[in-house]
Amino acid sequence: MASSGPVIPPADVDRLFQPFQRLGTTHASNGTGHGLGLSIVAAIATAHDAAVTAHAPPEGGLHIEVNFPAPPPPAG
């Protein structure tokens, strides 16, 4: 998944996965978010043994990748 948006300092990317963390109302598109979206993504990924990676490109926005493990082979 990728989004467009303002430049995100690389040091702030990990912080955005913590509950109630936002870059600030000047960066939000409409200022109505509560800073829970990426923490929910991280919780779901953890519950399913998935890996989440995030990268803030220098031109702005955020690229997020969630990789779920392969399902076990069927029994039998």
SULTACOR-V806089 format. One record per residue. N is the residue number from 0. OMEGA is omega in degrees with one decimal (999 if undefined). BURIAL is 1 if it has 24 or more other C-alpha atoms within 12 Angstrom, else 0. D_FIRST is the distance of its C-alpha to the first C-alpha in Angstrom with 2 decimals. Layout:
[[N,OMEGA,BURIAL,D_FIRST] [N,OMEGA,BURIAL,D_FIRST]]
This chain:
[[0,177.4,0,0.00] [1,175.9,0,3.76] [2,172.4,0,6.87] [3,179.2,0,10.40] [4,-177.9,0,13.20] [5,175.5,0,15.99] [6,177.7,0,16.39] [7,176.9,1,15.77] [8,-178.4,0,18.50] [9,179.8,0,17.40] [10,-178.5,0,19.93] [11,-174.0,0,18.22] [12,-178.8,1,14.78] [13,-180.0,1,16.32] [14,-177.6,0,18.28] [15,177.6,1,15.38] [16,176.8,1,15.02] [17,-179.1,0,18.66] [18,174.5,0,19.82] [19,177.4,0,20.83] [20,176.8,0,19.42] [21,175.9,1,18.37] [22,-178.0,1,18.78] [23,-175.9,0,21.51] [24,179.4,0,22.30] [25,180.0,0,22.59] [26,-177.0,0,18.88] [27,-176.9,0,17.69] [28,179.5,0,17.43] [29,175.0,0,20.10] [30,-176.2,0,21.17] [31,-178.6,0,21.03] [32,179.2,0,18.45] [33,178.5,0,19.99] [34,-179.7,0,17.59] [35,-171.9,0,16.91] [36,-176.9,0,13.28] [37,175.6,1,12.02] [38,175.9,0,15.42] [39,176.1,0,15.07] [40,-179.2,1,11.85] [41,179.8,1,14.00] [42,178.6,0,17.00] [43,179.2,0,15.61] [44,179.0,0,14.36] [45,-179.4,0,17.83] [46,-177.4,0,19.65] [47,-179.3,0,18.31] [48,178.7,0,18.74] [49,177.0,0,15.09] [50,177.7,0,13.83] [51,173.1,1,11.10] [52,179.6,0,10.56] [53,-179.4,1,9.56] [54,176.9,1,10.68] [55,179.3,1,11.99] [56,-177.6,0,12.94] [57,179.8,0,16.50] [58,177.2,0,15.93] [59,-179.5,0,13.91] [60,-177.6,1,10.59] [61,176.2,1,8.27] [62,180.0,1,5.80] [63,177.1,1,5.25] [64,176.5,0,6.23] [65,-179.4,0,8.62] [66,178.0,0,11.54] [67,177.8,0,14.27] [68,178.1,0,17.76] [69,178.7,0,19.53] [70,178.1,0,21.79] [71,178.0,0,25.44] [72,179.6,0,27.76] [73,179.0,0,29.85] [74,172.9,0,33.13] [75,999,0,36.29]]
